Amino acid sequence: MRGQRGFFDVEEQLQRLTDLGDQLLAFAKVVDFELFRPDLSKALAYSDGAQGGRPPFDSVMMFKILVIQAANGLSDERTEFLINDRLSFMRFLRLGLSDRVPDARTIWLFREKLTKAEAIKPLFERFEAALRDAGYIAMGGQIVDASLIAAPKQRNTEDEKKTIKEGRIPEDWKAKPAKLAHKDRDARWTVKFSKAKPKPDGTLPPVDIAIPTFGYQNHVSIDREYGLIRRWDATDAAAYEGARLRQGLLDKTNTASAVWADTAYRSKANEEFLETNGFVSRIHRKKPPGRPMPETIRRANALKSKVRSGVEHVFAVQKDKMDLFIRTVGIARATVKIGMANMVYNMKRLVFLDRLVAA
């Protein structure tokens, strides 16, 4: 009968994980997580321990737990289990087999502190500065788009929905704090239209596909050269995405002035904003109402699509690889979730870019 696993058995298993391509090990090689410590310390404002009590977990380690969550689409409970279960997670967090592991409640409280301190944007900007220092400056113009992020559907009555949209709390909920705590009053319903696919005989169905979605939106601007997210914002799903263009979504430090986006961003206000601020519009033009699309505009849009399609890679990775889903309640918490997803996407992208350079 074999005894307990020894040190060299664990090392052998970790080496096997390395050889198989441990994603978290790749993150640890390209990201100096200590750079986040000043912003984390400012946001958390832990005591000096003079009054006793169990010391808090290291802030950088806790932040790396949020990275694990965002990279794998995990809930707090599932994260706690998998840290205890996976050697790759423990190695990334620099935990030994006998070390204490944060439980789901501790993870939630840590993220809640970051939420209340509105720390996610400064943390993102800290990493953005590190990317620029590493030579990945914003170049080639920028591409803007938004993606719907689903959240748990709310089972509300029509009267409750009306009250929420008016910015008020339904009377029945005020006497039920437990129910109120689980009701997301910031997320909204919207309808996403998807182009209908041709039938086997080549004809198109009379209508496109309408998909109702409840949740939030992730608005991003990536640079064309490296495909890194440079600016982002989070809103409810029903917010008009075109207006984000004029609300801090564009990166004025990009070395080129061109801005690509789909027809949702084509408006007189946006075109005037771009011109006034020194940007060059490469936004798709809309089809004239009641008339076929002119051939010159169709060809111009097709050329723009070849560039604009680069932003779709961001959302494909976040939805398919990272399984991005908003489990929290409220726009403030959703902003932290979306911000972490955007930061982890940039970490993934940095791993890819560094491998290109090495090759």
C-alpha positions as CSV (number, residue, x, y, z in Angstrom):
1,M,0.0,0.0,0.0
2,R,1.4,3.4,-1.0
3,G,1.9,6.1,1.7
4,Q,1.2,9.8,1.5
5,R,2.5,11.7,-1.5
6,G,5.8,13.3,-0.9
7,F,7.4,16.6,-2.0
8,F,8.9,15.2,-5.2
9,D,5.5,13.6,-6.2
10,V,3.9,17.0,-6.0
11,E,6.7,18.6,-8.0
12,E,6.4,16.0,-10.6
13,Q,2.6,16.6,-10.9
14,L,3.2,20.4,-11.2
15,Q,5.8,19.8,-13.9
16,R,3.2,17.8,-15.8
17,L,0.7,20.6,-15.5
18,T,3.4,23.0,-16.8
19,D,4.1,20.8,-19.8
20,L,0.4,20.6,-20.5
21,G,0.2,24.5,-20.8
22,D,-1.0,25.8,-17.4
23,Q,-2.7,29.1,-18.3
24,L,-2.2,30.6,-14.8
25,L,1.5,29.8,-14.9
26,A,1.6,31.8,-18.2
27,F,-0.2,34.7,-16.4
28,A,2.4,34.6,-13.6
29,K,5.3,34.8,-16.1
30,V,4.0,37.9,-18.0
31,V,2.2,39.9,-15.2
32,D,3.9,41.3,-12.1
33,F,0.9,41.1,-9.8
34,E,2.8,43.2,-7.2
35,L,2.1,46.3,-9.3
36,F,-1.5,46.1,-8.1
37,R,-0.6,46.2,-4.4
38,P,-0.7,50.0,-3.9
39,D,-4.2,50.3,-5.4
40,L,-5.4,47.3,-3.4
41,S,-4.0,48.6,-0.1
42,K,-5.7,52.0,-0.7
43,A,-9.0,50.4,-1.5
44,L,-9.0,47.8,1.3
45,A,-7.6,50.1,4.1
46,Y,-6.9,47.1,6.4
47,S,-6.0,47.9,10.0
48,D,-2.5,47.5,11.3
49,G,-3.5,44.6,13.5
50,A,-2.8,46.4,16.7
51,Q,-6.2,45.4,18.1
52,G,-5.5,41.7,17.5
53,G,-7.6,39.2,15.6
54,R,-6.8,36.9,12.7
55,P,-4.8,38.8,10.1
56,P,-6.4,39.3,6.7
57,F,-5.3,37.3,3.6
58,D,-2.7,38.9,1.5
59,S,-4.4,41.4,-0.8
60,V,-2.5,40.4,-4.0
61,M,-3.3,36.8,-3.4
62,M,-7.0,37.7,-3.0
63,F,-6.8,39.7,-6.2
64,K,-5.3,36.7,-8.0
65,I,-8.3,34.7,-6.8
66,L,-10.6,37.2,-8.7
67,V,-8.3,36.6,-11.8
68,I,-9.0,32.8,-11.4
69,Q,-12.7,33.5,-11.2
70,A,-12.8,35.7,-14.3
71,A,-10.6,33.4,-16.4
72,N,-12.9,30.4,-15.7
73,G,-16.4,31.9,-15.0
74,L,-16.5,30.6,-11.5
75,S,-18.9,31.4,-8.6
76,D,-17.4,32.1,-5.2
77,E,-18.4,28.7,-3.9
78,R,-16.9,26.9,-6.9
79,T,-13.8,28.9,-6.6
80,E,-13.3,27.9,-3.0
81,F,-13.7,24.2,-3.9
82,L,-11.3,24.3,-6.9
83,I,-8.6,26.2,-5.0
84,N,-8.6,23.3,-2.5
85,D,-8.8,20.8,-5.4
86,R,-6.3,22.0,-8.0
87,L,-2.6,22.1,-7.7
88,S,-2.4,24.7,-10.5
89,F,-4.6,27.1,-8.6
90,M,-2.6,26.6,-5.4
91,R,0.7,27.2,-7.3
92,F,-0.6,30.4,-8.8
93,L,-1.7,31.7,-5.4
94,R,1.6,30.4,-3.8
95,L,-0.3,28.3,-1.3
96,G,1.0,25.1,0.2
97,L,-1.1,22.0,0.8
98,S,-1.3,22.8,4.5
99,D,-2.1,26.6,4.0
100,R,-5.4,28.1,4.9
101,V,-7.6,28.8,1.8
102,P,-10.1,31.7,1.7
103,D,-13.7,30.5,1.8
104,A,-16.5,31.7,-0.4
105,R,-17.6,34.4,2.1
106,T,-14.1,35.8,2.3
107,I,-13.9,36.0,-1.5
108,W,-17.3,37.8,-1.6
109,L,-16.2,40.3,1.1
110,F,-13.0,41.1,-0.7
111,R,-14.7,41.8,-4.0
112,E,-17.4,43.8,-2.1
113,K,-14.6,46.0,-0.6
114,L,-13.3,46.7,-4.1
115,T,-16.8,47.5,-5.3
116,K,-17.5,50.0,-2.5
117,A,-14.1,51.6,-3.1
118,E,-14.7,51.9,-6.9
119,A,-11.3,50.3,-7.3
120,I,-11.7,48.4,-10.5
121,K,-11.0,51.3,-12.9
122,P,-7.8,52.3,-11.1
123,L,-6.7,48.6,-11.1
124,F,-7.4,48.4,-14.9
125,E,-5.5,51.6,-15.5
126,R,-2.6,50.3,-13.5
127,F,-2.3,47.3,-15.7
128,E,-2.8,49.4,-18.8
129,A,0.1,51.6,-17.8
130,A,2.2,48.4,-17.4
131,L,1.3,47.3,-20.9
132,R,2.4,50.6,-22.3
133,D,5.7,50.4,-20.3
134,A,6.3,47.0,-21.9
135,G,6.1,48.6,-25.3
136,Y,2.4,47.7,-26.2
137,I,1.3,51.3,-26.8
138,A,-2.1,52.0,-28.4
139,M,-1.5,52.1,-32.2
140,G,-3.3,51.8,-35.5
141,G,-6.6,53.5,-34.5
142,Q,-9.3,51.9,-32.4
143,I,-12.3,49.7,-32.7
144,V,-15.5,50.2,-30.6
145,D,-18.3,47.8,-29.9
146,A,-20.5,46.4,-27.1
147,S,-21.6,43.0,-26.0
148,L,-24.6,41.8,-23.9
149,I,-23.7,40.0,-20.7
150,A,-26.5,37.8,-19.3
151,A,-27.6,37.9,-15.7
152,P,-30.2,35.7,-13.8
153,K,-33.7,36.6,-15.1
154,Q,-35.9,38.4,-12.6
155,R,-39.5,37.0,-12.1
156,N,-41.3,40.3,-11.6
157,T,-44.9,41.4,-12.2
158,E,-45.7,44.1,-14.7
159,D,-46.3,46.6,-11.9
160,E,-43.0,45.7,-10.3
161,K,-41.2,46.2,-13.6
162,K,-42.9,49.6,-14.1
163,T,-41.9,50.7,-10.5
164,I,-38.3,49.6,-11.0
165,K,-38.0,51.5,-14.3
166,E,-39.2,54.6,-12.5
167,G,-36.3,54.3,-10.1
168,R,-38.5,53.3,-7.1
169,I,-38.7,50.1,-5.0
170,P,-41.9,48.1,-5.1
171,E,-43.8,48.5,-1.8
172,D,-44.0,44.8,-1.1
173,W,-40.2,44.4,-1.3
174,K,-39.5,47.1,1.4
175,A,-40.8,44.8,4.1
176,K,-38.8,41.8,2.8
177,P,-35.1,42.8,3.0
178,A,-33.9,39.3,2.1
179,K,-36.0,39.4,-1.1
180,L,-34.8,42.9,-1.9
181,A,-31.2,41.9,-1.5
182,H,-31.6,39.3,-4.3
183,K,-33.5,41.5,-6.7
184,D,-31.4,43.2,-9.4
185,R,-33.0,46.6,-10.0
186,D,-30.2,47.8,-12.4
187,A,-30.2,45.1,-15.0
188,R,-32.6,45.5,-18.0
189,W,-34.2,43.5,-20.7
190,T,-33.3,44.2,-24.4
191,V,-33.8,42.4,-27.7
192,K,-30.8,41.3,-29.7
193,F,-31.4,40.8,-33.4
194,S,-29.4,38.2,-35.3
195,K,-29.3,37.9,-39.0
196,A,-31.5,35.1,-40.3
197,K,-29.6,32.3,-42.1
198,P,-30.5,31.4,-45.6
199,K,-32.8,28.4,-46.2
200,P,-31.5,25.3,-48.0
201,D,-33.0,26.7,-51.3
202,G,-31.0,29.9,-50.8
203,T,-33.9,32.2,-49.9
204,L,-33.9,34.3,-46.7
205,P,-36.6,34.1,-44.0
206,P,-38.9,37.2,-43.9
207,V,-37.6,38.3,-40.5
208,D,-34.3,38.2,-38.5
209,I,-34.1,36.3,-35.2
210,A,-35.0,38.3,-32.1
211,I,-33.3,37.1,-28.9
212,P,-34.6,38.7,-25.6
213,T,-31.7,39.2,-23.1
214,F,-31.6,40.3,-19.5
215,G,-28.5,41.8,-18.0
216,Y,-25.8,44.3,-18.8
217,Q,-23.5,45.5,-21.5
218,N,-19.7,45.6,-21.8
219,H,-18.6,48.5,-23.9
220,V,-15.0,48.3,-25.1
221,S,-12.5,50.1,-27.3
222,I,-9.5,48.1,-28.5
223,D,-6.5,49.3,-30.4
224,R,-6.1,48.0,-33.9
225,E,-2.4,47.1,-33.7
226,Y,-2.4,44.8,-30.6
227,G,-6.1,44.1,-30.0
228,L,-5.9,45.1,-26.3
229,I,-8.8,46.7,-24.5
230,R,-7.8,50.3,-23.8
231,R,-11.1,51.8,-22.6
232,W,-14.3,50.2,-21.3
233,D,-17.6,50.9,-19.6
234,A,-20.5,48.9,-18.1
235,T,-24.2,49.7,-18.4
236,D,-27.5,47.9,-18.3
237,A,-28.5,45.9,-21.4
238,A,-31.0,48.5,-22.6
239,A,-28.6,51.5,-22.6
240,Y,-28.0,53.0,-26.1
241,E,-24.5,51.9,-27.0
242,G,-24.0,54.7,-29.6
243,A,-23.9,57.3,-26.8
244,R,-20.9,55.6,-25.1
245,L,-18.7,56.9,-27.9
246,R,-19.0,60.4,-26.5
247,Q,-18.6,59.4,-22.8
248,G,-15.0,58.5,-22.3
249,L,-14.9,55.3,-24.4
250,L,-12.3,56.6,-26.9
251,D,-8.5,56.5,-26.2
252,K,-7.0,59.9,-27.1
253,T,-3.5,58.5,-26.7
254,N,-3.8,56.2,-29.7
255,T,-1.1,57.0,-32.3
256,A,-3.7,56.9,-35.1
257,S,-7.0,58.8,-35.3
258,A,-9.3,56.3,-37.1
259,V,-12.3,54.9,-35.3
260,W,-14.1,51.8,-36.5
261,A,-17.6,50.9,-35.3
262,D,-20.9,49.4,-36.6
263,T,-24.0,51.3,-37.7
264,A,-25.2,51.6,-34.1
265,Y,-22.6,54.3,-33.6
266,R,-23.5,56.3,-36.7
267,S,-25.2,59.5,-35.7
268,K,-24.8,63.2,-36.3
269,A,-23.8,63.8,-32.7
270,N,-21.1,61.1,-32.9
271,E,-19.7,62.4,-36.2
272,E,-19.5,65.9,-34.9
273,F,-17.8,64.7,-31.7
274,L,-15.2,62.7,-33.7
275,E,-14.4,65.6,-35.9
276,T,-14.2,68.1,-33.0
277,N,-11.8,65.9,-31.1
278,G,-9.5,65.0,-33.9
279,F,-10.7,61.5,-34.7
280,V,-11.4,60.2,-38.2
281,S,-14.7,58.3,-38.6
282,R,-14.6,54.8,-40.1
283,I,-18.1,54.0,-38.8
284,H,-20.3,51.9,-41.0
285,R,-22.9,53.8,-43.0
286,K,-26.6,52.8,-42.8
287,K,-28.7,51.7,-45.6
288,P,-31.0,54.5,-47.0
289,P,-34.6,53.9,-45.8
290,G,-36.8,52.3,-48.5
291,R,-33.9,52.0,-51.0
292,P,-31.2,49.5,-51.7
293,M,-27.7,50.0,-50.4
294,P,-25.6,51.9,-53.0
295,E,-22.8,49.8,-54.3
296,T,-20.1,52.3,-53.3
297,I,-21.3,52.3,-49.6
298,R,-21.6,48.5,-49.6
299,R,-18.0,48.1,-50.7
300,A,-16.8,50.7,-48.2
301,N,-18.6,49.0,-45.4
302,A,-17.1,45.6,-46.4
303,L,-13.6,47.1,-46.2
304,K,-14.4,48.6,-42.8
305,S,-15.8,45.2,-41.6
306,K,-12.4,43.5,-42.2
307,V,-11.0,45.8,-39.6
308,R,-13.9,46.1,-37.2
309,S,-14.3,42.3,-36.9
310,G,-11.2,42.3,-34.7
311,V,-13.2,43.4,-31.7
312,E,-15.4,40.3,-32.0
313,H,-12.5,38.2,-30.8
314,V,-12.7,40.0,-27.4
315,F,-16.3,39.0,-26.9
316,A,-15.9,35.5,-28.2
317,V,-13.1,34.8,-25.7
318,Q,-15.1,36.3,-22.8
319,K,-18.2,34.3,-23.6
320,D,-16.8,31.0,-24.8
321,K,-13.5,30.7,-23.0
322,M,-14.2,32.7,-19.9
323,D,-17.9,31.9,-19.6
324,L,-18.7,35.5,-18.6
325,F,-22.0,35.7,-16.7
326,I,-23.2,38.2,-14.1
327,R,-24.1,36.4,-10.9
328,T,-24.0,39.5,-8.7
329,V,-26.8,42.0,-8.0
330,G,-26.6,45.7,-9.1
331,I,-24.6,47.7,-11.6
332,A,-21.7,48.5,-9.1
333,R,-21.0,44.8,-8.6
334,A,-21.5,44.0,-12.3
335,T,-19.0,46.7,-13.2
336,V,-16.4,44.9,-11.1
337,K,-17.2,41.6,-12.8
338,I,-17.0,43.1,-16.2
339,G,-13.8,45.1,-15.4
340,M,-12.1,41.9,-14.1
341,A,-13.1,40.1,-17.3
342,N,-11.6,42.9,-19.4
343,M,-8.4,42.9,-17.4
344,V,-8.1,39.1,-17.6
345,Y,-8.7,39.3,-21.4
346,N,-5.8,41.7,-21.6
347,M,-3.6,39.2,-19.6
348,K,-4.5,36.5,-22.1
349,R,-3.7,38.8,-24.9
350,L,-0.4,39.7,-23.4
351,V,0.6,36.0,-23.1
352,F,-0.2,35.6,-26.8
353,L,1.6,38.8,-27.9
354,D,4.7,37.8,-25.9
355,R,4.7,34.4,-27.5
356,L,4.6,36.1,-30.9
357,V,7.6,38.2,-30.0
358,A,9.5,35.2,-28.7
359,A,8.8,33.3,-31.9
